[in-house]
């Protein structure tokens, strides 16, 4: 739904459709139509008995946990995105109806704010300080260039039309990349070239993936409508693209093996009646993690993390795919997707545990453990890991969302 080229942290992906400026492009994993239960697909339904004497697993003690910036009321911070080097971090700040992007050094020192508005009659963006204009500008969805000196983001410029813009770190230089009456978003910058993949509703068929070459502004369409194609992600070597495709009640994970021949090389990595969302490559490019509402209880509201081989060699359905679940009863972060640590063997996620205020957990694929990460923060979300292994996430402090950073022992 290009009712959500932007995804709220509590939402799940759905069809793309127009959305008000207040909640643009929201796709949301809330209440999808109930899929077939495991028994109906021939999958085992397990009954797990929790015994009172069983002890909770010992938590992982991080080296440090700190707020990224000073704790302040009056605004909500979300969706941290590390630069490729881990030197900078960008996050979104919402104040009332306004949303700006803040770029800071890794220690939290602010470098710049992105709050743009179209100039009257010029169709160009200009920088304004927040609070001195009447029109509402909504800025979100930042993706870094390979070198981290530039970035692409989505903005409505205060006009309600969502397009992509190119910015330069530490400057006010901004260039408009798309200009279409339909919404453009979900941009992801190639890790090896000046090319972007993004989602656009311009076909009028739910949302398609486009490839934009920055040098000459050449635009090519990679998918052909029918169902919504969302959240494209380049592989770490910049040769392949993973995405999700489907409707409200059922998305599958697809791979485009060669963007130069998308129709010939597009392959379904999952094919079952469960909802699979927000695929993310492991840093070494060998695996893909995603959220799925497959679970042994057959409850469509319980989410898991599944990890499959990126080359498509794993089963795409049935018990073979079910065996690839690495964490259960998780809170799906559709805004970010599952968060890989740099070793490509561990994932950080949010456990759906209201009694413990949705704590962070660490899944280790090597020893098949899931251990709580002791951050002493509450209502966690939006987990993101840097190339150096620093973990950024949002947590609630006195009803306001703040960004925190944690570091693990090596």
NORURSUL-V445932 format. One record per pair of residues at least 6 apart in sequence whose C-alpha atoms are under 6 Angstrom apart, sorted by sequence separation. I is the first residue (numbers start at 1). J is the second residue. If there is no record, write none. Layout:
# NORURSUL-V445932
i=I j=J
i=I j=J
This chain:
# NORURSUL-V445932
i=19 j=25
i=83 j=89
i=93 j=99
i=104 j=110
i=118 j=124
i=145 j=151
i=156 j=162
i=167 j=173
i=190 j=196
i=201 j=207
i=212 j=218
i=234 j=240
i=235 j=241
i=245 j=251
i=256 j=262
i=281 j=287
i=282 j=288
i=315 j=321
i=341 j=347
i=352 j=358
i=363 j=369
i=385 j=391
i=395 j=401
i=82 j=89
i=93 j=100
i=104 j=111
i=118 j=125
i=144 j=151
i=155 j=162
i=167 j=174
i=189 j=196
i=200 j=207
i=212 j=219
i=234 j=241
i=245 j=252
i=258 j=265
i=281 j=288
i=293 j=300
i=340 j=347
i=351 j=358
i=363 j=370
i=384 j=391
i=395 j=402
i=81 j=89
i=92 j=100
i=103 j=111
i=117 j=125
i=143 j=151
i=155 j=163
i=166 j=174
i=188 j=196
i=200 j=208
i=211 j=219
i=233 j=241
i=244 j=252
i=257 j=265
i=280 j=288
i=339 j=347
i=351 j=359
i=362 j=370
i=384 j=392
i=394 j=402
i=81 j=90
i=92 j=101
i=103 j=112
i=116 j=125
i=117 j=126
i=143 j=152
i=154 j=163
i=166 j=175
i=188 j=197
i=199 j=208
i=211 j=220
i=233 j=242
i=244 j=253
i=256 j=265
i=280 j=289
i=293 j=302
i=339 j=348
i=350 j=359
i=362 j=371
i=383 j=392
i=394 j=403
i=80 j=90
i=91 j=101
i=116 j=126
i=142 j=152
i=154 j=164
i=165 j=175
i=187 j=197
i=199 j=209
i=210 j=220
i=232 j=242
i=243 j=253
i=244 j=254
i=256 j=266
i=279 j=289
i=293 j=303
i=350 j=360
i=361 j=371
i=383 j=393
i=393 j=403
i=394 j=404
i=80 j=91
i=91 j=102
i=102 j=113
i=116 j=127
i=142 j=153
i=153 j=164
i=165 j=176
i=187 j=198
i=198 j=209
i=210 j=221
i=232 j=243
i=243 j=254
i=255 j=266
i=279 j=290
i=292 j=303
i=349 j=360
i=350 j=361
i=361 j=372
i=382 j=393
i=393 j=404
i=79 j=91
i=90 j=102
i=101 j=113
i=141 j=153
i=153 j=165
i=165 j=177
i=186 j=198
i=198 j=210
i=210 j=222
i=231 j=243
i=242 j=254
i=255 j=267
i=278 j=290
i=292 j=304
i=349 j=361
i=361 j=373
i=381 j=393
i=382 j=394
i=392 j=404
i=1 j=14
i=3 j=16
i=14 j=27
i=78 j=91
i=90 j=103
i=101 j=114
i=141 j=154
i=152 j=165
i=164 j=177
i=185 j=198
i=186 j=199
i=197 j=210
i=209 j=222
i=230 j=243
i=242 j=255
i=254 j=267
i=277 j=290
i=291 j=304
i=348 j=361
i=360 j=373
i=381 j=394
i=392 j=405
i=1 j=15
i=2 j=16
i=3 j=17
i=13 j=27
i=78 j=92
i=89 j=103
i=100 j=114
i=140 j=154
i=152 j=166
i=164 j=178
i=185 j=199
i=197 j=211
i=209 j=223
i=230 j=244
i=241 j=255
i=254 j=268
i=277 j=291
i=291 j=305
i=348 j=362
i=380 j=394
i=391 j=405
i=1 j=16
i=2 j=17
i=3 j=18
i=12 j=27
i=13 j=28
i=77 j=92
i=89 j=104
i=100 j=115
i=139 j=154
i=151 j=166
i=163 j=178
i=184 j=199
i=196 j=211
i=208 j=223
i=229 j=244
i=241 j=256
i=254 j=269
i=276 j=291
i=290 j=305
i=347 j=362
i=380 j=395
i=391 j=406
i=1 j=17
i=2 j=18
i=3 j=19
i=11 j=27
i=12 j=28
i=13 j=29
i=77 j=93
i=88 j=104
i=139 j=155
i=151 j=167
i=184 j=200
i=196 j=212
i=229 j=245
i=240 j=256
i=253 j=269
i=276 j=292
i=290 j=306
i=347 j=363
i=379 j=395
i=390 j=406
i=11 j=28
i=12 j=29
i=76 j=93
i=88 j=105
i=89 j=106
i=138 j=155
i=150 j=167
i=183 j=200
i=195 j=212
i=208 j=225
i=228 j=245
i=240 j=257
i=253 j=270
i=275 j=292
i=289 j=306
i=307 j=324
i=346 j=363
i=378 j=395
i=379 j=396
i=390 j=407
i=6 j=24
i=8 j=26
i=11 j=29
i=12 j=30
i=76 j=94
i=88 j=106
i=138 j=156
i=150 j=168
i=183 j=201
i=195 j=213
i=228 j=246
i=240 j=258
i=252 j=270
i=275 j=293
i=289 j=307
i=306 j=324
i=346 j=364
i=378 j=396
i=6 j=25
i=7 j=26
i=11 j=30
i=75 j=94
i=87 j=106
i=150 j=169
i=182 j=201
i=195 j=214
i=227 j=246
i=274 j=293
i=288 j=307
i=306 j=325
i=331 j=350
i=346 j=365
i=4 j=24
i=5 j=25
i=6 j=26
i=7 j=27
i=75 j=95
i=137 j=157
i=149 j=169
i=182 j=202
i=194 j=214
i=205 j=225
i=274 j=294
i=288 j=308
i=305 j=325
i=306 j=326
i=330 j=350
i=331 j=351
i=345 j=365
i=3 j=24
i=4 j=25
i=137 j=158
i=162 j=183
i=163 j=184
i=205 j=226
i=206 j=227
i=207 j=228
i=208 j=229
i=287 j=308
i=305 j=326
i=330 j=351
i=331 j=352
i=357 j=378
i=358 j=379
i=3 j=25
i=4 j=26
i=136 j=158
i=162 j=184
i=206 j=228
i=207 j=229
i=287 j=309
i=288 j=310
i=305 j=327
i=330 j=352
i=357 j=379
i=358 j=380
i=2 j=25
i=3 j=26
i=4 j=27
i=135 j=158
i=287 j=310
i=304 j=327
i=329 j=352
i=250 j=274
i=251 j=275
i=252 j=276
i=286 j=310
i=304 j=328
i=250 j=275
i=251 j=276
i=304 j=329
i=1 j=27
i=303 j=329
i=304 j=330
i=302 j=329
i=303 j=330
i=154 j=185
i=98 j=136
i=69 j=108
i=98 j=137
i=99 j=138
i=100 j=139
i=118 j=157
i=68 j=108
i=98 j=138
i=99 j=139
i=117 j=157
i=222 j=262
i=116 j=157
i=117 j=158
i=269 j=312
i=145 j=189
i=190 j=234
i=339 j=383
i=341 j=385
i=143 j=188
i=146 j=191
i=186 j=231
i=271 j=316
i=272 j=317
i=339 j=384
i=342 j=387
i=192 j=238
i=270 j=316
i=271 j=317
i=191 j=238
i=269 j=316
i=342 j=389
i=190 j=238
i=341 j=389
i=236 j=285
i=333 j=382
i=278 j=334
i=278 j=337
i=283 j=342
i=283 j=344
i=282 j=344
i=83 j=148
i=21 j=160
i=5 j=185
i=5 j=186
i=16 j=206
i=15 j=206
i=16 j=207
i=15 j=228
i=33 j=249
i=32 j=249
i=15 j=247
i=14 j=247
i=14 j=248
i=35 j=273
i=35 j=274
i=46 j=296
i=45 j=296
i=45 j=297
i=38 j=298
i=37 j=298
i=34 j=300
i=43 j=319
i=86 j=386
i=86 j=387
i=79 j=382
i=82 j=386
i=59 j=371
i=59 j=372
i=60 j=373
i=61 j=374
i=59 j=373
i=60 j=374
i=59 j=374
i=78 j=394
i=9 j=333
i=76 j=400
i=77 j=401
i=76 j=401
i=77 j=402
i=9 j=335
i=7 j=335
i=68 j=403
i=67 j=403
i=68 j=404
i=67 j=404
i=68 j=405
i=66 j=404
i=66 j=405
i=65 j=405
i=65 j=406
i=64 j=406
i=64 j=407
i=63 j=407
i=62 j=407
i=63 j=408
i=62 j=408
i=63 j=409
